[in-house]
């Protein structure tokens, strides 16, 4: 019995995170075909591009897949319409209130998951009628919560706070991470960084290589005045660091960030001037592989560690 | 087989963190008597007070116990001498280079563990001949690493980097946390916050109650210019926040911090003006109990979850 498998009708409770500039139809369909849940990341797509990706994904897989929609998307109503018109069955919403679109989507028969970084917002998901919650820790790549609660601290807390099926995210890139997330009370995991470097990821090869070569301490949560985002260190990161150390204002940071910097870095491969978003766990990622192999590796490692743990008994016998 | 149990000759691979103003002989002996490893926290003790605590601890338990020594302690040589003169068998060092005292202590027959926040420093421990490494994540209370790597990301990375017995710390306060740490590759855990509120902790009752009442998001890593430390929010925290937001210099922060502020807050119960150090996982701590009951609860929960996990199979069968 696993509620995440049942809810999404998937073989393994592993969700590939919807990531800007990484997860188009190729990655989503590859993960879904391998038995996980692939998500198209709408955040970096113009509405017409999203339509195209949904259609291509449907052609590439007959398994369930979903679309991740950051609710702060400028043309959000158009994105919601496209998802409904194209009969997408699963939507992950993030970066906004779950109360805004959940009822609307559920009335169309769509399964809705929402991403949070706190128990307080997880409870709001329950009130809004969301079907599953993704709780994402401080170590995750990209945009992140203000309270800086890590996956180790967040998952047990959210588990206590809500009864909904719970997906852990942040710091998970291996079977060991999946087993740890399950130990903490999650019933599924969402994995970003590891799939960002997969063969099917649309990220620029230079960005993928930089992720693979990165070490511990090479990412940091920055731009907290604009909305915290975990960045991989490069020249742009250094500029942000310097600006923040000299107390740059919100508008100065906005100006420094400018427009389209994530596209430049992650999609066009401008590795020094671009914005590179990735999670802390990038440090243990060593290879660029097809998504199906990544998923298989994770499940096989999970299973072997799970069996190993059965020998790790510490009965309280005093 | 568990290398941490074998190394320290203890029943459960659970170490009670050596914490300033919390872990004197009462807490250390209670944890050791219950089958874990209790540590006296030398960081907040004058040399003669440490001697007294070691003697009292020896009277209170015939089980192994240890002393935690922050290497930045001003009279460090005297502290090292006291530990040796009093035939302490186990020393945990932190906040400094493992190369400085490890050989000296090991030549006296002392078992040495060292606390790190990165794989780079874990490797230095291996070179220095340390017996075990404590890897502590960003979510931990008190002083913390500059790279901000969380326990989920740090443990698998340190596990890869070194062969030494590995103790996970940061974000662990329950059996679920212990199981997660083991899944990530640890062979033991170090638990601070949960024991800080125990009956035997020498922390002020007002501080213990504030920990128990605290919620998610009530701690934050502050004072990064002086050396990052995780603080519980109060009036002093607000002053630090305000100072940092207006780009206070290192010396301004030092002046704001002043002398003896942690003692004021944690030991004397000045809950608004004092410095209160605690981990993120404080948010799930609900009761003040004797240390032996806390340890038992953790082991019983660990064991029940471990058995539950044996039903959580996801074989890769495509």
Interface residues (C-beta under 8 A of the other chain):
Chain A: X2 X11 X12 X13 X34 X35 X118 X119 X120 X137 X138 X139 X146 X147 X148 X149 X150 X151 X152 X153 X154 X156 X157 X160 X170 X171 X172 X174 X176 X177 X179 X180 X181 X182 X183 X184 X185 X216 X217 X220 X221 X245 X246 X247 X279 X280 X281 X283 X284 X296 X299 X300 X302 X303 X305 X306 X309 X310 X312 X313 X314 X315 X316 X318
Chain B: X2 X11 X12 X13 X34 X35 X118 X119 X120 X137 X138 X139 X146 X147 X148 X149 X150 X151 X152 X153 X154 X156 X157 X160 X170 X171 X172 X174 X176 X177 X179 X180 X181 X182 X183 X184 X185 X216 X217 X220 X221 X245 X246 X247 X279 X280 X281 X283 X284 X296 X299 X300 X302 X303 X305 X306 X309 X310 X312 X313 X314 X315 X316 X318
